[in-house]
Amino acid sequence: MRRLLLCLLVAVALLAAAPKKPKLVVAIVLDQYRYDYTTRQRADYSGGLERLLSRGAVFADARYIHYPTVTAVGHSTVLSGALPAVSGIVGNEWFDPEAKASVTSVSDPATQLLGASGTGASPRRLLVDDIGDELKFAGGSPRVFSISLKDRAAILPGGHLADGAFWFDATAGAFVSSTYYFPELPAWVREFNATRPADGYAGKTWVGHTLPKEGRALYSAVDASPFANDMVERLAEQAFVAEKLGQRGDTDLLFISFSAHDYVGHTYGPLAPEERETSIVTDKVLDRLFQLIDKTIGMDNVVVALTADHGVAPVPPTSGDKVMPGGRIAPDGPSKAVAAALTLKYGEGAWVVKASDLQLYLNRDLAAQRGINAEEMRAEAARAVKALPHVARVYTRDDLLKNQVIQDEVTRRVMNGYNERRGADLSLILDPYWMLGTSGTTHGSPFSYDNHVPLIIMGTGIRPGIYFEPVVINDLAPTLAAILSVETPSGSVGRVLSEIFAPETK
């Protein structure tokens, strides 16, 4: 009987085929959206999220396998399938040893902003390609657009060959882009900005909070409210209509990252009514987008993929007899400890050149000038940090490159996130539920609350249901490549999730 059952399962698998190539792929990231928001808040959903959860393939155990779990790293992974060790996106920002300066994941001094003043941004620091690039390589005239509140969340998933990436500038109160993509903003973006999209939320209330009346204060407050997701979805509608996405004979890609969850979550935490309200609004705006697409080209011609870039820790406890572990450490605590230890041993100097959350970059040039062995300097710095309360582990650059580390899942995630050219001198892991900060909460750890996120794929030929086998977010890119009949992106380490492909019907 067992042999017969196995044969039947194999036969079904062999019959499965990638779904028909869609007219449009809509890839969605909900920034800082934990998996349990899909279960704990399920009764609140009746629109787009409910549609995805009831009609899509829902992976209940989808995770990121890198560290740190932050916005730029997650967004660079979703459509490339690559690990930071290969993609080069090791954080939201890092110290560039060649430029001798701190850089962000998308900073590019060779470009200018469009729609506001200032230096632009680009995907040039991304060392790999992604699904949008592979669509372009495959021929035809596919269109690729990417939209978010944040520059890194719009730029990195769009890849190198995107037709446009757009993000919100809270100073200008408008959506902007970069001369990397074109010499001026498309007319439909200029028209959208002319409506002053954020101004319409002035004075609006949500969960007891009232937005300011005007100016920079209003625009920053919109970012940290559910109205931000409404505004981003409205621009996505403009892109769909103006660019005739899915209507020109080629498969197009529309990427949307909704950032409000991140801004709200950092301030109020994952269990707050503010986060619940943000999720309810997201459900509604996704429904609005899906209805427009369905009316125009039919949702049966669309593949939708939804995930998140990371999770978030609960707000640390402050009092009570029965509380969870966790707490906050002064943001500059680790760097101060390192600076003090190295000054004591080697003399005065600017020993820490960059502290990017729990990644510390030491002054290698100063060490070389003084004839100090860099490996010994890092070991001394590591000893100082290890002495701090609630520092669980400290990995030095030398530990990681020589593989002289504890061999477990936490270490594998740290190594997956370490790029030899861009990696820090020290990588710190705090005890679970402990974080740097003075208020609110954050993310970035290798633990489940930060790496367990939704992964949902919906479309014709996709078998709906809940899938409990463990998968990684790196699996999404090769799965979309199979659906689109294009090459897998260059840095991808995932597999095709063929179990969701419906058997061929004859």
N, C-alpha and C positions, 0 to 999 in steps of 0.2 A: 504493500500500500504506500509506504513512504517513497519507494522508488517511482511508483506511478505518479504520485503527487509532484515529485521533483521534475519528472519529465514534462508534466503539464505546465509547471511554472516556466521551464526553459522554453517550451513551445510558445507560450504567451510572450515571453521576452523577445523571442526571435521575430514574432509578428509585429511587435511595437516598432513604430517608425517615427521619426521626427515629424511634428505637425507641419501642415502646409505653411509655406513662407508667407508671413503676414504683410499687409500693406504698411503697417506702422508698429513700432515697438515703443511703448511708453514705460520708461524705467523710472521708478520713484524711490527716493530715500527720505525717510522721516528721521530727521536728525535727533539723536538721543531718545529713540523710541524703543523701550524694552519689549521683549517678547510678551511679558505678562500683561501688557496693555491690551493685547488682543484677546486675552481670556478674562482677566479681572474686570474689564470694562466692556465686554462683548454686548451686554444688554443695552448699552448706550448707543450702539451703532445700528443704523437703518439705511445708510446710503452706500458710499463708495467702499468703505472698509468692510461693511457687511457683505457687499457683493464679492469682494475678493476672498473673504473668509468662507463664504458658502459655495462659491463657484470655482475657486482656485485650488491649486496644489499647495497645501500649507505644511511647511516643515516645522515641526515642533521643537527640534533640537538643532537649530542652525547657529553656528558660532564663528567668530573671528579667531584666528589662530596666530595673531601677532600681538606685540606690545610695542608701543603704547596704543591704547584704544582711544584715539582722538579723531577729530573731524577729518583732517586732511588725509590721514592714513586710511581711514575707512572709505572715504570717497574715492581714493586712488585705487582701492581694491575691487570695488563693486563690479565695474565693467572691464577691468583688466585681468582679474583673477590672480594678480601677482602679489607676492609678499614684499614688504618694505625693503627687505634685504636685497631684492632685485630691482624693484621699482624706483628706489632711491628716495621715496617720500617717507622719511623716518619720523616726522612729527609735523605739527602745524608750523613750526619754525625750528631752525637749528643754526649752529655756527659753521660758516663756510671757511675752511682753512685756506683756500686759495684767495678768496676775497678779503679774508681777515675781518669778517663782519657777520653779524646776524642776518639771516635771510628767512623769508617765509617760503612756504611750499610753492607759491605761485608768483613771488615778486620777480619783476623783470624790468630793470632800468632802461632797457632798449625800447620800451613801449610807453604810450601815454594813455590816460583815461579818455574815454569818449562819453560825454554826458556830464562830466564834472572835471575839475582841474586836478592835476596830480599825475604821478607815475602810474603806468598801467600794470598789467599782470598777464601771465601767459602760462601754458603748460610745459615750458621748456625744461623745467627741473624734473619732470616725469621721464624716467629713462625707458619706459616701455610704451606699447600702444594699447588700445582698447577696442571694444566692439565697434564703436563708431569709425575708427580708423580702418578696421578690417572691412566694414561695409564699403568704405570709399575705395579700398584696394580692389574689391571684387568687381568694380566696373559700374557702368550706368551713371546715374546722377542722384544718388541718395542725398538727402538733406539731414544734417545732424545739428540739433540745437539743445542748449543746456541752460537752465534757469534756476536761480536760488537767491536767497538773501545774501549769502556769503560768497566772496570771490572764489575761495578754494573749493567750495561745494559746487559751484557752477563750472569751473574751469577743468578740474582734474577728471571728472567723469566724461567730459566731452571729448577728451583725447586731443591729439595734435592737429587733426584735420577738420575739426568742427566748423560749421558755417557760422556759428556765433555762440558766445556764452555771455550771459547777462546776470548782473547781481545788483543789489540795492545799495545805494550810497546814502547813509543817514545824514550826511552834511548837505548834500544837494536835494535830498528828498525825492530821488529819481533813480531809475534803473540805468546802469552804466555798462560799458564794455571796454575793450582795449583795441588799440591800433594793431595788435597782433592779428585780429580777425578781419578788419576792414578799415578804410580811412574815415568812415563816419557811421553813426548809428543807422540801422535800417529805418525807413520812414515809419513803419508800424510801431517801432519802439519810441520814436520821437513823438508820435501821435499819442501813445499811451502816457508818456511822461507829461505831455501838455495838459492832461486831465488832472495833474497833481494827485496821483493815486492814493498817497498816504494821507492827504489832507482830509479826505472824506471820513476818516476815523476820529477826527478831532472831537474831544469831549465824550466819546463813547465809553460805556462802562462794561465791565466783565468781572464777575465774581467779586464785586465790591470795589474794583479798581476803576478809576476814571482817567482816561488819557488826557494829556495836556491839550491846550487849544491850538498851538501852532509851533512852527520852527523845529529846531534840532531836538528839543525836548520831546516833541510829538513823535518825530521820526524814530528816535531811539526807543521810545515807549511802544511804538507799533511793533518794532522788532521783537520785543519781549511780551507779545500778546498773541492770541489766536488770530487776530486780524492780519497778521503778517502772512499766514498761510492763505488767507482769502486773497490778499493782494498778489502773491506769487501765482496762485492759480489763475487769476484774471489775466496776467501777462502770458501764461501758458496757453490760454484760450486764444489770445491775440496771435501768438506764434502759429498755432494750429491753423487758424483761419487764413492769416495773411500769407503764410508760406505754402498753403494747400498741402499740408502734410498727409501722406497716405493717399494722395489723389493724383499722382503724376506717373504712375507705372513703375516706380521704384520703391523699395522698402525704406522708409525714413525712420529716424530715431529722435524721440523727444525725451530728454532727461529733465526731471524736476526734483529738486531737493527742498523740502519744507523745513525751515530752520527754527520755527517758533517753539517747537518742543524743547529744543536745546536751551534757548534763552529762558524759557519759563521753568524748565527743569532745574537749571543751575540755581535759580533764585528760590524756588518753592519746594523742589524735590518731587520724586516720582509718586508719592502717595497723596499729594495735595489736590484740593478741588480745582486749582488753576490748571494742573496738568490734565485732569479729566475733561475740563471744558475745552482745552486746546484739542484734545483727541476728538471730541464731538464735532467741533468745527471742521477738523480735517476730514472726518467722515462725510460731512455735508459738501465741502468743496470738491472732494474727489468724485462724489456723485454728480455734481454739476459738470465737471470735466467729462466724465464718462457719458453723460447724456448728450453732450454736444458731439462727441466723437461718434456715438452710436447713430445719431440723427444724420451725420454727414457721410460716414463711410461704413458704419456698422461695426459693432464691437466684435463680431465674429471674424473680422479682418485685422484684429489687433491682438498683440501679445502684451500683457501688462506684467511687469515684475516689480515687486515692492519689498524693500528691506529697510534696515537702519544702518547708520555708520558706527554706532556703539550704543551701549546702555548708559546706566548711571547708578551711583550708590544712593541708598537712602540718606536723608539728612541725619548727621550724627546725633546721638542722644545727648541731652544736656542734664537730665536729672531723672530720679525715680529709682525704686528698689530693684525693679526688674527691667533691665534695658539690654539692648543689643550691644555688642562690642563696637568700638569705633570712636573716632574723634578727629580733631584737626591739629595739624602741626603748622607752625608759622611758615609761610611760604619761603622765607629766606633762611630758614633754619639749617638745612643741609649745606647750602653754599657758604654760610657764615662759619659752620663747623670746619669745612674744608679749608677755607681761607685762613682761619686761625691756626689750624694744624700745620699748614704749609709755611705760613709766616714764621711760626715757632721753629720749624726745622731748617728752613732755607732763607729766612729773612723777608723783609717787606717786599711786597709786589702785588700786582693785580693777578692773583693766581687763578681765579675763576673768571673766564671770559664770557660764559653764557650759561644760564640756568634755564632750561626749557622744561618746566614742570619738574619731573624727577630724573631728567637727563642733565648731567653736569659736564661742561666742556672746560678743560683746564688750559692754562697758558703754556702750550708746548714750546712756543718761541722763547719765552722767558726762561724756561728750563734749559733749552739748548744754549742760550746766551751764558748761563751760569754753569754750564757743564754738568747739569743734573740729569741723571738717567730718568727718562720719561716713565719707564715701567715702575721704577722705584717711587717716583712721585705719585703715580696713580695708586700704588699699594698703600702709601702713607695716607692719601686722601680717603681711600676706602676704609681704613682703620678708624679714621675720625668719624665717618658717617655711621659705621656699624655700631658705634658707641651710643648713638642717639636712640631714645625710646621709640619703639614701634617701627623701627626699620628692620624689616624681615630679612632682606637680602641686598647685597651690593655686588654688582658685576662690574669688573673693570674691562676696559677694551682688550687687555691682554688675556683675561680669562676667556672671553668670548672667541677671540681669534685663534687661541690655542686649544679651545674646547676643554679647558680645565674648569669644568663647572659641574654642579649637581645635575644628573640626568633625570629630569622629570618634566611634566607638562608645562610648568611655569617657565622653566629654562628654555624649553623648545620655543615658546612664544617669544621670549626675549631674543633668542637667536634669529627667529624668523623676522624680527623687526630691526635687526642690526645690519646696517650697510657699512662696509669697511671704510669707504671714503667720507661718509657723512655721520657716522655713529659717534656717540658721546664717549668721553673718557670714563665716566661712571654712569651706570644705570641702576636706579634704586627701585626696590619693591617694598612698599609699606605693608604692615599687617592688614588683613581684610577689614574693610570698612573704615580704615584710616586714610586721611587725605591731607594734602597741603591746602591751606585756605584759612579764612577768618569768618566766613559766613556761608550759608547755603550749602550746596553739595557739588560734586564734580565726578569725573570719570577718568579713565586712563589706565586702570589696573589690568592685570591678566586674569582677574577673577570673573566668575559667572555673571554677576550683576552688570558687568561692563561688556562682556563679549557675547552674551546670549541675546539674539535679536530675531525678529520675524524674517522669514523668507517665503514669499508667496509668488507663484507664477500662475497666470490665468490666460486662457485663450483656447481657440478651437484646436482640438487634438491633445489638449492637456487634461489628464485625468484628475478631477477634483477629489479632495479628501485630505485627511490629516496623515502625514508621513512621520513616523517616530524614529526612523533610523537617523543616526547622527550625520549631519552634512556640514560643510563649511561654506562661508560666503564666497570663497574663491571658486566654488562650483558653478556660480551663476554665469560667469562669462563663457566658459566652454559650452554650457547648456544653450545659451542664446546663439552661440556660434553654430551649433548643430541645427537649431531651428532655422537660422538664416542661411545655412549652407555656405558659410564663410570660414576662413582660417581661424583657428583659435588664437587669441592674442598672444604676443611673443613671450610674456612672462608668466602666463597662466600656470598654476600648479593644481588646479581643481580637476574634477571629472564631470562628464556629462550625466545629468540626472535623468537617465533614460527611463527610470521607473515611472515617471509621470507621463510618458508618451503613450497615448491610447493606441491599442492594436489597430492595424490597418483593417478597414472594412472593404469588402469586395462586393 
